[in-house]
Amino acid sequence: MENLIALVNRLQRACTALGDHGEESSLPTLWDALPTIAVVGGQSSGKSSVLESIVGKDFLPRGSGIVTRRPLVLQLHRIDEGREYAEFGHLPRKRFTDFAAVRKEISDETDRETGRSKQISSVPIYLSIYSPNVVNLTLIDLPGLTKVAVEGQPDSIVQDIENMVRSYIEKPNCIILAISPANQDLATSDAIKISREVDPKGERTFGVLTKIDLMDKGTNAVDMLEGKSYKLQFPWIGVVNRSQADINKNVDMIAARRREREYFSSTPEYRHLAHRMGSEHLGKVMSKHLESVIKSRIPGLQSLINKTIIELETELSRLGKPIATDAGGKLYMIMEICRSFDGNFKEHLDGVRPGGDKIYYVFDNQLPAALRRLQFDKQLSMDNVRKLITEADGYQPHLIAPEQGYRRLIESSIVSMKGPAEAAVDAVHAILKELIHKAVSETAELKQYPSLRVEVSNAAVESLERMRDESKKATLQLVEMECHYLTVDFFRKLPQDIEKGGNPTHSIFDRYNDAYLRRIGSNVLSYVNMVCATLRNSIPKSVVYGQVREAKRSLLDHFFADLGKKEGKQLGTLLDEDPAIMQRRLSLAKRLELYRAAQAEIDSVAWSK
């Protein structure tokens, strides 16, 4: 199962490369779900010495105060043979065979992130060490817990370090390696204190006792190592680090390991525990435990990755496509967005989306109601008929029929139909305008680009206004046609009056009797109603032809013509996406890339099992 640790190593490196290293995010991070071993301890607890003993090399910076100021993700790879070397995640093609140079690079990279201040940073440093003297293992070395800030550090440094450590070890997938010096009271151990808070049952905590050889004479750490002083689910492990004198003399780490083994096997108090003491044993135990934890987490990781991929794809789809870089690509992108809007608009008219039915309501209810409100029978009252007929005769009575009177009565009635005709045109225009705004709001891509949304909306409304003007002209012409040419057949079919003219006994001011005038009014009303019925059918046809049909076929024609004249920079101003959305899309795309790669990695390991 060694490939499981290698798998997690690759995923952790990918997470950091894409900025996903456990910091706050609106989406769950893969980093949080990966099993890790976090090394926790107070300053001067021997934490660095433990790590160097496991590796078998001097490679960590040393000094007073807070030396570790960034998390160090230490990935150990066992090789069968060859020279030991190290690689940093930020220098992927450079091999370090001099571990003094490794120590310097850790310090330099820390300074590059934090400056030469004594601040801390949560961005990890990745260090991979390849050696035949290590076990496959990944450890995260965290800044040492401290109780006071030193010169050059903010007062908040104590709490900042604790918060960083806590952010790692409170995750349920984190294995805690708590380092405590045996020559101090365990009750005051910083590592034990914070571990107990996040893991009160000790189910994820491995206790390591350092400086056993430095305890006061007459005392020993047997009770602590046997779990009597503080019990954990896993046995305590004691280590004997190199002394400062050994470090100063550059005592070989292999020799130091040998001395450590000899110490536990030759010291009477610890002889019965010697088989599970020492840094070598610690490395093997942690490697085996990490493998078993990773194995148990594989199904959960697969589930998380699959779920997150769906969430990322959904959000990326909602955010839309990224902006093209060249002018042709931008033009094509704008055209595609406009076609999408145009398609949504047509769906409203065709009934796929709601709203188009309002146009039918105008023709079926509003127009007939407006025509009825004209009340032609009142316009053709006895007094009005007499007035117009008489005025049409002028100074002498007509000889056969009051033709001019008829025409004036008919024309005055038909002209009044212009009002309902105009109202129908305007009502349909208002509906189409409303549908444009709906289609704009329903076109997801237009939400990305405010300037394009305004331009498309304005261009569509301007087109509608041109269509409305043309439609109004054509529709009013229908009414004008009815005014300027009367249907002769209608009048030929009218029954002829016995009395052709007026009563000669009446004066010129009383030429026609009431019965004759009523007959004229009735005939005109019949004709006007016939024309009204015709216009009731023809006005909708004219409005649909001039507005609805034109809107469906050429709503954005003028906009497209202007678009073709624009240069790349002008097209770019239309695609003025919110920078925050652009950054969000880029971040999501990178994370999706990470999760898809992780999916392939984990699936390959799962199948190989």
ABEGO torsion letter per residue (X at the ends): XAAAAAAAAAAAAAAAAAGBAGBBBABBBAAAABBBBBBBBBBGAGAAAAAAAAAGBBABBBEBEBABABBBBBBBBBBABEBBBBBBAABAABBBABAAAAAAAAAAAAAAAAEABABBBABBBBBBBBBAABBBBBBBBBBBBBABBBBGBBAAAAAAAAAAAAAAAABAABBBBBBBBAABBAAABAAAAAAAAABAAGAABBBBBBGAAABBBGBBAAAAAAGAABBBABBBBBBBBBBAAAAAAGBBAAAAAAAAAAAAAABAAAAAAAAABEAAAAAAAAAAAAAAAAAAAAAAAAAAAAAAAAAAAAAAAAAEBBBBABAAAAAAAAAAAAAAAAAAAAAAAAGABBGAAAAAAAAAAAAAAAAAAAGAAAAABAAAAAAAAAAAAEABBBAABBAAAAAAAAAAAAAAAAAAAAAAAAAAAAAAAAAAAAAAAABAAAAABAAAAAAAAAAAAAAAAAAAAAAAAAAAAAAAAAAABBBAAAAAABBBBABABBBAABBAABABBAAAAAAAAAAAAAAAAAAAAAAAAAAAAAAAAAAAAAAAAAAAAAAAAAAAABBAAAAAAABBBBAAAAAAAAAAAAAAAAAAAAAAAAAAAAAAX
